[in-house]
């Protein structure tokens, strides 16, 4: 029955269940942009570490809550079961009450909201509006009558809110301004965070199609979706070369190319695969590419300031 966990599931309620519920492989989409935006701000100001840490925690809480909303609403709509790949599985595998998952997500949102108040009190209250919009996007990604995740705009929404906005907010709370460089630097993050969602949708393509979703991967087909994923990786690296060539950033940013093997592994991992479990390594490699690229980008920025 929808809304009640299966009686055949495990009763394991250890900490590992709750950790998996956050979908840790996706949390890189939260902390990498914060780290990157803060690293970019160092050339303009002295870092306020309390704001940096607060922003980091708030972003991770919002990302984790978004994943929990995903878990809850996909279950309520009958999309998740014991065999579903890539989910936390708290409800369908471990018997956690659906409402518990939902209330936990709300609790994380509330804590993030309190942290946001601290950030606004020390910077600008205009950030409150932006923060609330970001939280709404997290909820409506799988909640509401027309979830963003069920449309072709999931990658765009994730890339914009988690890739672009988080970097700019992290930069702004340190510098109290936004400039052209800060905007240009967000492009690779926008693409790579979107790539995590695209990889997820490639993996889940058949199941999503059966359940009536209209994701980008479904609309263009698996083969073209894999090519698009490769293109997003390629453009990210080309963008770095453009930033360096036009002296927008230093040559140190070329260190991001050390993450190319992960990107190649991600693309190759999808080619010729049709079963979700077969594509899990590729999904993981996509998330790792975002992590490595973002961290190397931030390290490159820091090295250029020395």
N, C-alpha and C positions, 0 to 999 in steps of 0.2 A: 504493500500500500504506500502510495506517495505520501511523504511527510513523516513516515515512521521507518526507523532503521530495520533492515532485514533481521529476522530472528537467528539466522545462521552466522552472523558476524562474530568476530572475536570481541571479548570483553576487556581486552588489554587497554588500560587507561594511563599507561606510563608517560613520562615526559616526552618520549620519542614521538608519540602520537601527536601531541600538541605542536612539537617542533615541525613535523612533516606537514601539519595543517597550514603552516605559514608558507609552504612551498619555497624552501630556502634557495633553490636554484634561481628563483626569480627576484630575490631580494637585491641582487647586484644592480637591478634597474633602479633601485632606490639609493644605495649608498655611493655608487660610482659618480652620478651627476653632482651630488653634494660635494664630494671630494674634488671633482674637477672644477666646479664653479668657485670653490674656496681657493684652490691652487691658483686659478687665474687672477684672483683679487690681490694676491700678494704683491704684485708689481705696483699696486696703487695705494695700499694701506697696510697697516699692521693688523694681523688677524686677531679677531675677538673669538677666542676658543670656546667661550660659553655659548655664543650664538652658533658656532660651527657644530658643537656637540648636540645642542638642542635641535638644530635643523636636521642633523643626521638621524637622531632618534625619532623625531616626528615623521620624517619621510619613510623610514623603515616601518613604523607603526601603520601608516596609511597603506603602504604596499602590502603588509601582512593582512590588514583588515580587508583590503580589496580581494585578496586571495580567499579569505574566509567567506566573503559575500559570494564569490564565485562558487565555492564549495556548496554553500547553502542553496543558492538559487538553481544551480544545475541539478542538484538532487531533487529539489521540489518540483522541477519541470520534468523529472524522470530521465535526465540525460546521463546521470552517473549510476554505476552499479559496481559490484565487487571486482569486475574484470576491467574497469576503466583504468587507463594508463595515464600517468602524469598528474593525478590528483592527490590531495593529502590523505583521503580515505578515512577520515575520522568518523564520518557518518556511516558509510556503506560497509566499511571493513572492521571498525572498532566500536560500533554501537553508540557513539556519542549522539545525544539528542540533537536534532537539527536546530532547535531553538537555542541550544547552548552555544552552537557555533555562531549563530546570528547575533546573540547577545554579546559574545566575546568580541566580535567584529565591531559592534557599536561601542564597546568599552575601549577598544584600541583607538577608535576615532575620537572618543571623548578625551582621552589622554593626549592625543595629538593636538586636539583643539586647545587644551590648556597650555601646551608647549607653544602653540602658535600665538597665544595671547602674550606670552613672555617675549617672543620674537618681535611682535608688533609693538609692544610697549617700549622696546629698545631701538626700534627702527621707524617703521611707518605703519599706520593703521590701514593704509590702502592694501597692504599685504593680506589683511584679513579677508578681503573680498576674493583675492586670487586664491588664497588657501581654501576657502569654502568651495570655490568652483572646482578645484582639484579634488577635494573630498567628494563632491557630488559626482564627478566623473568616475571616481573609484567605485561608488555605489552603483551608478547606472551602467557600469561596464557589463554587469550581468543582472542587475536589478531593473525594476521598472517594466512597463508594458512592451517596450522595444529596446532590449539590451544592446548596447554598442557592440558587444562581442559577437552578436548574432548577425551583424551587418558587415559590409566590406570596409568599414571605417575603424575597425579595432586597432590595426597597426598605426594608423594616422593618429588616433586619440592617445594611444600609449606613448608613441614617439614624442608627441607634442607636450603632453602633461608631465611625463616622467623623464623625457630626454631633454627637451628644450626649457620648459618652465622651471624645473627644479634647479638646473644650472644657473639660470638667470636670477632666481630668488636667492640662491646661495651666494652668488656674486653680489647682488644688491645689498643684502643684509650686512655685508662687510664694507662695501664702498659707498652705499647710498646713491648709486647711479648705475645706469646701463649704457654701454657704448657699443659701437659697431663690432669691435673685436669680440666682445662677449657674446654677441648674437651669432657671428660667423662660427665661433668655436662650437656652438651647440649642434651644428648640422650633423657631424658624425654620430653624436650621441642620439639624436633624433632617429637616425637611420638604424642604429644598432639596437636600440630599445625596441623599435618597431620590428626589427628582424627576429627578436625573441618571440613576439606574438605571431609573426608569420610562420616561424618554425613550428610553433605549437599548433597552428591551424593546418599546416601541411601534415603533421603527424595525425591529427584528428579528422582529416578531411572526410573519410568515408562515414564515420559515425556522425559528424556534424551534418552531412548531407542527408542522412537518414532521418535526422531529427529536425529538419527544416531550416537549418541555419543557412545564411547567405554570405559566408565569409569570403574574403578576397581569394583565398586559395581555391575555394569551390568555384567561384565565378570564372577564374582564368585556367583552372585545371592544375593538376599536380606538377606536370613537367614545366609549365610556364612559371608556376609559383617557385619552384626550385631555382629557375633561371633568375627570377626577380630577387630571391634571397642572395644569390651570388652577385647580382648587380648592386644590391645595397652594400655588400661588403666592399666591392670594387670602388664604388663612389666614395665610400668613407675614407679609403686610403688615398684616392686621387685628391680628395678635398684637403687632406693634410699636406700633400705636395703643393697644392695651390696656395694654401696659407703660408707655407715656407717660401715659395717662389716669389710671392708678392710682399715678403717681409712683414706679414701680419703677425707671424710667430717665428720663433727661431728654428734653426736646423735641428735642434734637439728633439723636435716633435717627430722626426723620422724614426725615433725609437719605437713608435707605435707599430712599425712594420714587423717587429718581433712577434706580433700576435697573428700574423698571416697564416702560419701553419694551422692554428685552431680554426680559422675561417674556412680554410681548404678542407679540413676534416669535417666541418659541419656540412658543407655542400655535398661532398662525396658521400657522407653518411646517409643522405636522403635518396641519392640516385639508385634507382632499381629496387627500392624498398616500398612495400605496400602495407605491412602490418605495423601498428603503432609501437609495439614492443621493439621492433627492429630499428625504429627511428629514434628511440630514446637517447642513444649516444650522440646522434646528430643534434638533437634538441639541447642536450647538455653542452655540447661543443659551441653551439650558438650563444648560449648564456655566458660561457667562459670567454668567448671572443669579446663580448661586450665588457666583461670585467677586465680582461688583460689590456684591451685597447684603451679603456678609460683610465686605468691606473697608470699605464705607460704614458698616456697623454699628459696626465697630471704630473708625473715625474719629469717628463720633458719640459713642462712649463717651469717647474721648480728649478731644474738645472739651468734653464736659460736666465734665471734671475741671479744666479750665483756670480 
